[in-house]
Amino acid sequence: MLTIPELNSLHYGDNLHILRQWPDAWVDIVYGDPPFNSKQQYNQLYALETEMANKGTRAASLKAFDDTWHWTPDAQARVDELTGRVASPVHKAIGGLHQILGDCGMMAYVSYMALRLLELHRVLKPTGSIYIHCDATASHYLKLVMDGIFGAKTFRNEIVWCYPPGGQGPKLAFHRKHDILLFYGMAEKEGVFNRPYTALTEAAVKKFNKRDEAGRAYKEYPGGRSYLDASPGRAIPSWWSDIPSLGQTQSKERLGYGTQKPLALLERIIGASSNEGDIVLDPFCGCGTTVVAADTLNRKWIGIDINPSALDVIKTQRFPGRDIPTYGVPADLASAARLAGEHRRHFEIWAINLIPGLAPNERGGADGGIDGIGNTLETPEGGYAKIVLGQVKSGKFSLSHLRDFLHVVQRENAVMGIYLTLEDVTSSAAQNEVARLGTVHIGHHVFPRVQLYSVESWFHERLPRLPDMINPYTGKPLLRALPLTF
């Protein structure tokens, strides 16, 4: 039986699979900021300013996602599934777009989004609304798909969110400095809309140039009066230029996440299309702006993301001190082993985030022996770089793999290394290899230069010995923090 998930919760995994586990018609508003097929790489969160970055090493940056799509057998299977849904108008939209675009990355992206939009349509209430955030790369294709799924008559607005340009822009085109928000309802003549207003301009206020016997300012129009003190302000149109992007400001909101949106943008959207107590769903929640806005406005919320690092940021940076239920991540050693067997890269990302101060390396399989990286707060003695490296091994322990990691630690002149396995490693040969690299002095403390650590130890609430670290998501000190947990 399908059940509504716990409210005010986070969910890790592919949103398509998660949505299919939930019943129909229980969400009031969906906001989605999916990848755009922009063919850009978005570096994740706080950029580590280390000696490694100066050297141009393989592990110098952290990537949130690669917004580039390619035609694959999976894309063909999605198109086949969608065009086979002859009872739904979406099959015509996908079939037509496939004829126009052919087998290409854009078609792979559109088919990916179409399957998820079908599920979002299913979970929305009959009075619900959906906002999909996109840019000029794919918004017109997504609008055709949404017309097919939600119905052209339920289209409310194409909202243009503008932000001032910087730099020279592209050589042969105008500077692209706006995003698109596609706003649809579930019904043509039913739904929630709380019209937002901004303050009247000085020129508009001057038009209230008459006073009644009580001294109230008003202006006349045919058949009546309009009073200044009764005016809600200026109704906000579908062209928004009053909310700057975070890249233009020194806002304290900034976490360094490449596609992070300002809180004011989400508060406007959620405030307009929901009421207090309503349920807000973000299926691409990233670093959590939507769920924070929903929480601030006294709405209930659900967030989904395929990157466990993003959920960790929400829990530790957005809601510090709150116990946010999180589903889909390992809760015990057995479920961690299942994740390692089913999706090794996701296991690596999750495991690295267990170690305070480390964040996942961008390159996955081609990582040069480095799965995670962090910086110490203090400069170590002995000429070592302020770098802590991590490597994750989910399979059977191999002494040769450990020796390879020790070589990487020495190659990068890292002050420390953490070799993370699924289960405890107790062999004397492994202990001897680690001891061979000796100890390091950082501040007033002495640490093993390399430590063996395991997910099993983490579930028993045992941490490796770590110096004070820099928080890789904010750049601020992470002073003897508790584990970054889910």
WOHU-V696884 format. One record per pair of residues at least 12 apart in sequence whose C-alpha atoms are under 10 Angstrom apart, sorted by the first residue. I is the first residue (numbers start at 1). J is the second residue. Records with the same first field share a line. If there is no record, write none. Layout:
I: J / J
//
This chain:
1: 21 / 22 / 23
2: 20 / 21 / 22 / 23 / 24
3: 21 / 22 / 23 / 24
4: 21 / 22 / 23 / 24 / 25 / 26 / 27 / 123
5: 21 / 22 / 23 / 302 / 327
6: 300 / 301 / 302 / 325 / 326 / 327
7: 279 / 280 / 281 / 299 / 300 / 301 / 302 / 303 / 324 / 325
8: 279 / 280 / 281 / 291 / 294 / 295 / 299 / 300 / 301 / 302 / 303 / 324 / 325 / 326
9: 291 / 300 / 301 / 302 / 303 / 304 / 323 / 324 / 325 / 326 / 327
10: 282 / 283 / 285 / 288 / 291 / 301 / 302 / 303 / 304 / 305 / 311 / 312 / 314 / 315 / 324 / 325 / 326 / 327 / 328 / 486
11: 283 / 285 / 302 / 303 / 304 / 305 / 306 / 308 / 311 / 325 / 326 / 327 / 328 / 329
12: 303 / 304 / 305 / 306 / 307 / 308 / 309 / 310 / 311 / 326 / 327 / 328 / 329 / 486
13: 304 / 305 / 306 / 307 / 308 / 327 / 328 / 329 / 346
14: 116 / 283 / 284 / 304 / 305 / 306 / 307 / 328
15: 116 / 119 / 120 / 282 / 283 / 284 / 303 / 304 / 305 / 306
16: 112 / 113 / 115 / 116 / 117 / 118 / 119 / 120 / 283 / 304
17: 116 / 119
18: 119 / 283 / 304 / 328
19: 116 / 118 / 119 / 120 / 122 / 123 / 283 / 304
20: 116 / 119 / 120 / 122 / 123
22: 119 / 122 / 123
23: 119 / 122 / 123 / 124
24: 119 / 120 / 121 / 122 / 123 / 124 / 125
25: 120 / 121 / 122 / 123 / 124 / 125 / 126 / 127 / 128
26: 122 / 123 / 124 / 125 / 126 / 128 / 278 / 279 / 280
27: 120 / 121 / 122 / 123 / 124 / 125 / 126 / 127 / 128 / 129 / 130 / 278 / 279 / 280 / 281 / 300 / 301 / 302
28: 123 / 124 / 125 / 126 / 127 / 128 / 129 / 130 / 186 / 191 / 192 / 270 / 273 / 274 / 275 / 277 / 278 / 279 / 280 / 281 / 299 / 300 / 301
29: 120 / 123 / 124 / 125 / 127 / 128 / 129 / 130 / 131 / 185 / 186 / 192 / 269 / 270 / 273 / 274 / 275 / 278 / 279 / 280 / 281 / 282 / 301
30: 120 / 121 / 123 / 124 / 128 / 129 / 130 / 131 / 132 / 183 / 184 / 269 / 270 / 273 / 279 / 280 / 281 / 282 / 283 / 290 / 301 / 302
31: 129 / 130 / 131 / 132 / 133 / 181 / 182 / 183 / 266 / 269 / 270 / 280 / 281 / 282 / 283 / 284 / 285 / 290 / 291
32: 117 / 120 / 130 / 131 / 132 / 133 / 134 / 181 / 182 / 281 / 282 / 283 / 284 / 285 / 286 / 290
33: 131 / 132 / 133 / 134 / 181 / 259 / 260 / 261 / 282 / 283 / 284 / 285 / 286 / 290
34: 67 / 113 / 132 / 133 / 134 / 259 / 282 / 283 / 284 / 285 / 286
35: 65 / 66 / 67 / 68 / 69 / 109 / 113 / 133 / 134 / 135 / 138 / 259 / 284
36: 67 / 68 / 69 / 106 / 109 / 110 / 113 / 133 / 134 / 135 / 136 / 137 / 138 / 139 / 142
37: 66 / 67 / 68 / 69 / 70 / 105 / 106 / 108 / 109 / 110 / 134 / 135 / 137 / 138
38: 66 / 67 / 68 / 69 / 106 / 134 / 135 / 136 / 137 / 138
39: 66 / 67 / 68 / 69 / 105 / 137
40: 65 / 66 / 67 / 68
41: 63 / 64 / 65 / 66 / 67 / 68 / 258
42: 62 / 63 / 64 / 65 / 66 / 67 / 257 / 258 / 259
43: 61 / 62 / 63 / 64 / 65 / 66 / 256 / 257 / 258 / 259 / 362
44: 61 / 62 / 63 / 64 / 65 / 255 / 256 / 257 / 258 / 259 / 287 / 309 / 310 / 359 / 360 / 361 / 362 / 472 / 473
45: 61 / 62 / 63 / 64 / 254 / 255 / 256 / 257 / 258 / 259 / 260 / 287 / 309 / 310 / 313 / 359 / 472 / 473 / 474 / 475
46: 61 / 62 / 254 / 255 / 256 / 257 / 258 / 359 / 471 / 472 / 473 / 474 / 475 / 476
47: 60 / 61 / 62 / 63 / 256 / 257 / 472 / 473 / 474 / 475
48: 60 / 61 / 62 / 359 / 373 / 374 / 375 / 387 / 470 / 471 / 472 / 473 / 474 / 475
49: 61 / 374 / 375 / 386 / 472 / 475
50: 373 / 374 / 375 / 376 / 385 / 386 / 387
51: 375 / 384 / 385 / 386 / 387 / 412 / 413 / 414
52: 373 / 385 / 386 / 387 / 412 / 413 / 414
55: 412
57: 368 / 412
58: 361 / 362 / 363 / 366 / 367 / 368 / 369 / 370
59: 360 / 361 / 362 / 363 / 366 / 367 / 368 / 369 / 370 / 371 / 372 / 373 / 389 / 412
60: 361 / 362 / 373
61: 359 / 360 / 361 / 362 / 363 / 373
62: 359 / 360 / 361 / 362 / 363 / 372 / 373 / 472
63: 257 / 258 / 360 / 361 / 362 / 363 / 364
64: 257 / 258 / 259 / 286 / 307 / 309 / 310 / 360 / 361 / 362
65: 258 / 307 / 362
66: 362
67: 109
68: 105 / 106 / 109
69: 104 / 105 / 106 / 107 / 108 / 109 / 110 / 112
70: 103 / 104 / 105 / 106 / 107 / 108 / 109
71: 102 / 103 / 104 / 105 / 106 / 107 / 108 / 109
72: 103 / 104 / 105 / 108
73: 108
74: 108 / 111 / 112
75: 103 / 104 / 105 / 107 / 108 / 109 / 110 / 111 / 112
76: 103 / 104 / 107 / 108 / 111
77: 108 / 111
78: 94 / 107 / 108 / 110 / 111 / 112 / 113 / 114 / 115
79: 91 / 94 / 95 / 98 / 103 / 107 / 108 / 110 / 111 / 112 / 114 / 115
80: 94 / 95 / 111
81: 111 / 115
82: 94 / 95 / 111 / 114 / 115 / 118
83: 95 / 96 / 98 / 111
88: 118 / 148 / 149
89: 145 / 146 / 147 / 148 / 149 / 150 / 151
90: 114 / 115 / 118 / 144 / 145 / 146 / 147 / 148 / 149 / 150 / 151
91: 114 / 145 / 148 / 149
92: 144 / 145 / 148
93: 114 / 141 / 142 / 143 / 144 / 145 / 146 / 147 / 148 / 149
94: 107 / 110 / 111 / 114 / 141 / 144 / 145 / 148
96: 144
97: 110 / 111 / 141 / 144 / 145
98: 110 / 111
106: 137 / 138 / 141
107: 141
109: 138 / 141 / 142
110: 138 / 141 / 142 / 145
111: 142 / 145
113: 142 / 145 / 146
114: 142 / 145 / 146 / 148 / 149
115: 149
116: 283
117: 130 / 132 / 142 / 145 / 146 / 149 / 150
118: 145 / 146 / 148 / 149 / 150
119: 149
120: 149 / 150 / 281 / 282 / 283
121: 146 / 149 / 150 / 185 / 186
122: 149 / 150 / 186
123: 281
124: 185 / 186 / 279 / 280 / 281
125: 185 / 186 / 187 / 191
126: 185 / 186 / 187 / 190 / 191
127: 185 / 186 / 187 / 188 / 189 / 190 / 191 / 192 / 273 / 274
128: 184 / 185 / 186 / 187 / 190 / 191 / 192 / 273 / 274 / 278 / 279 / 280
129: 154 / 155 / 156 / 183 / 184 / 185 / 186 / 187 / 191 / 192 / 193 / 270 / 273 / 274 / 280
130: 150 / 155 / 156 / 181 / 182 / 183 / 184 / 185 / 186 / 269 / 273 / 280 / 281 / 282
131: 156 / 157 / 158 / 159 / 180 / 181 / 182 / 183 / 184 / 185 / 269 / 270 / 273 / 282
132: 146 / 158 / 180 / 181 / 182 / 183 / 184
133: 159 / 160 / 161 / 179 / 180 / 181 / 182 / 183
134: 178 / 179 / 180 / 181 / 182
135: 160 / 161 / 176 / 177 / 178 / 179 / 180 / 181
136: 176 / 177 / 178 / 179 / 180
137: 179
138: 180
139: 158 / 179 / 180 / 181 / 182
140: 180 / 182
142: 182
143: 155 / 158 / 182 / 183 / 184
146: 182 / 183 / 184
147: 184
149: 186
150: 184 / 185 / 186 / 187 / 188
151: 184 / 185 / 186 / 187 / 188
152: 184 / 188
153: 184 / 185 / 186 / 187 / 188 / 189
154: 183 / 184 / 185 / 186 / 187 / 188 / 189 / 190
155: 182 / 183 / 184 / 185 / 186 / 187 / 188
156: 182 / 183 / 184 / 185 / 188 / 238
157: 180 / 181 / 182 / 183 / 184 / 185 / 237 / 238 / 239
158: 180 / 181 / 182 / 183 / 184 / 238 / 239
159: 178 / 179 / 180 / 181 / 182 / 183 / 237 / 238 / 239 / 240
160: 177 / 178 / 179 / 180 / 181 / 182 / 237 / 238 / 239 / 240 / 241
161: 177 / 178 / 179 / 180 / 181 / 238 / 239 / 240 / 241 / 242 / 243 / 244 / 245 / 265
162: 176 / 177 / 178 / 179 / 180 / 239 / 240 / 241 / 242 / 243 / 244 / 245
163: 176 / 177 / 178 / 179 / 240 / 241 / 242 / 243 / 244 / 245 / 246 / 247 / 248
164: 176 / 177 / 178 / 241 / 244 / 245 / 248
165: 177 / 178 / 248
166: 248
177: 245
178: 239 / 240 / 241 / 245
180: 239
181: 238 / 269
183: 269 / 273
185: 273
191: 273 / 274
192: 271 / 272 / 273 / 274 / 275
193: 269 / 270 / 271 / 272 / 273 / 274 / 275
194: 268 / 269 / 270 / 271 / 272 / 273 / 274 / 275
195: 232 / 235 / 236 / 237 / 268 / 271 / 272 / 273
196: 232 / 233 / 234 / 235 / 236 / 237 / 268 / 269 / 271 / 272 / 273
197: 231 / 232 / 233 / 234 / 235 / 236 / 237 / 268
198: 232 / 233 / 234 / 235 / 236 / 242
199: 231 / 232 / 233 / 234 / 235 / 236
200: 228 / 231 / 232 / 233 / 234 / 235
201: 233 / 234
204: 228 / 233 / 234
205: 217 / 218 / 219 / 228 / 233
206: 218 / 219 / 228
207: 219 / 220 / 228
208: 220 / 225 / 226 / 227 / 228 / 229
209: 228
210: 225 / 227
211: 227
212: 227
216: 228 / 229 / 230
217: 229 / 230
218: 230 / 231
240: 265
242: 264 / 265
243: 262 / 263 / 264 / 265 / 268
244: 261 / 262 / 264 / 265
245: 259 / 260 / 261 / 262 / 263 / 264 / 265
246: 258 / 259 / 260 / 261 / 262 / 263
247: 259 / 260 / 261 / 262
249: 262
253: 289 / 318
254: 473 / 474
255: 287 / 313 / 317 / 318 / 472 / 473 / 474 / 475
256: 287 / 472 / 473 / 474 / 475
257: 286 / 287 / 310 / 473 / 474
258: 287
259: 286 / 287
260: 285 / 286 / 287 / 288 / 289
261: 286 / 287 / 288 / 289 / 290
262: 289 / 290 / 293
263: 288 / 289 / 290 / 291 / 292 / 293 / 294 / 296
264: 289 / 293
265: 289 / 290 / 293
266: 289 / 290 / 291 / 292 / 293 / 294
267: 289 / 290 / 292 / 293 / 294 / 295 / 296 / 297
268: 293
269: 290 / 293 / 294
270: 290 / 293 / 294 / 297 / 299
271: 293 / 294 / 297 / 298 / 299
274: 294 / 297 / 299
275: 297 / 298 / 299
276: 294 / 295 / 297 / 298 / 299 / 300
277: 294 / 295 / 297 / 298 / 299 / 300 / 301
278: 294 / 297 / 298 / 299 / 300 / 301
279: 294 / 298 / 299 / 300 / 301 / 302
280: 293 / 294 / 295 / 299 / 300 / 301 / 302 / 303
281: 294 / 300 / 301 / 302 / 303 / 304
282: 301 / 302 / 303 / 304 / 305
283: 302 / 303 / 304 / 305 / 306
284: 303 / 304 / 305 / 306 / 307 / 310
285: 302 / 303 / 304 / 305 / 306 / 307 / 310 / 311 / 314
286: 303 / 304 / 305 / 306 / 307 / 308 / 309 / 310 / 311 / 313 / 314
287: 303 / 305 / 307 / 309 / 310 / 311 / 312 / 313 / 314 / 315 / 317 / 318
288: 303 / 304 / 305 / 310 / 311 / 313 / 314 / 315 / 317 / 318 / 319
289: 314 / 318
290: 302 / 303
291: 303 / 314 / 318
292: 314 / 318 / 319
303: 326
304: 326 / 327 / 328
306: 328 / 346
307: 346 / 349 / 350
308: 328 / 329 / 346 / 347 / 349 / 350 / 351 / 353 / 486
309: 346 / 349 / 350 / 352 / 353 / 359 / 360 / 473 / 484 / 486
310: 473
311: 324 / 326 / 485 / 486
312: 326 / 350 / 353 / 354 / 473 / 484 / 485 / 486
313: 353 / 473 / 474 / 484 / 485 / 486
314: 486
315: 484 / 485 / 486
316: 473 / 483 / 484 / 485 / 486
317: 473 / 474
323: 486
324: 486
325: 486
326: 485 / 486
327: 486
328: 486
329: 346 / 347 / 350 / 486
330: 347 / 350 / 351 / 459 / 486
331: 459 / 486
332: 455 / 456 / 458 / 459 / 460
333: 422 / 423 / 455 / 456 / 457 / 458 / 459 / 460
334: 422 / 456
336: 350 / 351 / 394 / 422 / 455 / 456
337: 394 / 395 / 422 / 423 / 455
339: 394
340: 393 / 394 / 395 / 422
341: 394 / 395
344: 364 / 365 / 392 / 393 / 394 / 395
345: 363 / 364 / 365 / 371 / 392 / 394
346: 364
347: 392 / 393 / 394 / 422
348: 360 / 361 / 364 / 371 / 372 / 391 / 392 / 393 / 394 / 420 / 421
349: 361 / 362 / 364 / 371 / 372 / 392
350: 392 / 485 / 486
351: 371 / 372 / 390 / 391 / 392 / 393 / 394 / 420 / 421 / 422 / 454 / 455 / 458
352: 371 / 372 / 373 / 389 / 390 / 391 / 392 / 418 / 420 / 455 / 484
353: 372 / 483 / 484 / 485 / 486
354: 420 / 454 / 455 / 458 / 463 / 482 / 483 / 484 / 485 / 486
355: 372 / 374 / 390 / 418 / 420 / 453 / 458 / 463 / 464 / 466 / 481 / 482 / 483 / 484 / 485
356: 374 / 463 / 464 / 466 / 467 / 468 / 469 / 470 / 471 / 472 / 478 / 479 / 480 / 481 / 482 / 483 / 484 / 485
357: 372 / 373 / 374 / 375 / 376 / 377 / 388 / 466 / 467 / 468 / 469 / 470 / 471 / 472 / 473 / 477 / 478 / 479 / 480 / 481 / 483 / 484
358: 371 / 372 / 373 / 374 / 375 / 376 / 387 / 388 / 389 / 390 / 418 / 469 / 470 / 471 / 472 / 473 / 484
359: 371 / 372 / 373 / 374 / 375 / 389 / 390 / 471 / 472 / 473
360: 372 / 373 / 374 / 389 / 390 / 391 / 472
361: 373 / 374 / 389 / 390 / 391
367: 391
368: 405 / 408
369: 389 / 390 / 391 / 392 / 401 / 404 / 405 / 406 / 407 / 408 / 409
370: 389 / 390 / 391 / 392 / 405 / 408 / 409 / 417
371: 389 / 390 / 391 / 392 / 393 / 419 / 420
372: 388 / 389 / 390 / 391 / 392 / 417 / 418
373: 387 / 388 / 389 / 390 / 391 / 414 / 417 / 418 / 472
374: 386 / 387 / 388 / 389 / 390 / 416 / 469 / 470 / 471 / 472
375: 387 / 388 / 389 / 414 / 415 / 416 / 467 / 468 / 469 / 470 / 471 / 472 / 475 / 477
376: 388 / 415 / 416 / 442 / 466 / 467 / 468 / 469 / 470 / 471 / 477 / 478
377: 442 / 443 / 467 / 468 / 469 / 470 / 471 / 475 / 476 / 477 / 478 / 479
378: 442 / 443 / 467 / 468 / 469 / 470
379: 415 / 441 / 442 / 443
380: 414 / 415 / 416 / 440 / 441 / 442 / 443 / 444 / 445 / 446 / 467
381: 415 / 440 / 441 / 442 / 443
382: 415 / 440 / 441 / 442
383: 413 / 414 / 415
384: 410 / 412 / 413 / 414 / 415 / 416 / 440 / 441 / 442
385: 412 / 413 / 414 / 415 / 416
386: 413 / 414 / 415 / 416 / 442 / 469
387: 409 / 412 / 413 / 414 / 415 / 416 / 417 / 469
388: 409 / 412 / 413 / 414 / 415 / 416 / 417 / 418 / 449 / 450 / 466 / 467 / 469
389: 405 / 408 / 409 / 412 / 414 / 415 / 416 / 417 / 418 / 419 / 450
390: 405 / 409 / 416 / 417 / 418 / 419 / 420 / 450 / 451
391: 405 / 408 / 417 / 418 / 419 / 420 / 421
392: 405 / 418 / 419 / 420 / 421 / 422 / 453 / 454 / 455
393: 419 / 420 / 421 / 422 / 423 / 454
394: 420 / 421 / 422 / 423 / 454 / 455
395: 421 / 422 / 423
396: 421 / 422 / 423 / 425
397: 421 / 422 / 423 / 424 / 425 / 427 / 430
398: 425 / 430
399: 427 / 429 / 430 / 433
400: 430
401: 419
402: 419 / 420 / 430 / 433 / 434 / 452
403: 430 / 433 / 434
405: 417 / 418 / 419 / 450
406: 418 / 419 / 433 / 434 / 436 / 437 / 449 / 450
409: 437 / 449 / 450
410: 437
414: 449 / 450
415: 439 / 440 / 441 / 442 / 447 / 448 / 449 / 450
416: 437 / 439 / 440 / 447 / 448 / 449 / 450 / 451 / 466 / 467
417: 434 / 448 / 449 / 450 / 451 / 452
418: 448 / 449 / 450 / 451 / 452 / 453 / 454 / 464 / 465 / 466
419: 434 / 450 / 451 / 452 / 453 / 454
420: 451 / 452 / 453 / 454 / 455 / 456 / 457 / 464
421: 452 / 453 / 454 / 455 / 456 / 457
422: 453 / 454 / 455 / 456 / 457 / 458
423: 453 / 454 / 455 / 456 / 457 / 458
424: 452 / 453 / 454 / 455 / 456 / 457
425: 452 / 453 / 454
426: 452
430: 452
431: 451 / 452
433: 450
434: 448 / 449 / 450 / 451 / 452
435: 448 / 449 / 450 / 451
436: 448 / 449 / 450
437: 449 / 450
438: 450
441: 467
442: 466 / 467 / 468
443: 467 / 468
444: 467
445: 466 / 467
446: 465 / 466 / 467
447: 464 / 465 / 466 / 467
448: 464 / 465 / 466
451: 464 / 465 / 466
452: 464
453: 465
458: 483 / 485
461: 482 / 483
462: 483
463: 482 / 483
465: 480
466: 480 / 481
467: 479 / 480
468: 480 / 481
469: 481
//
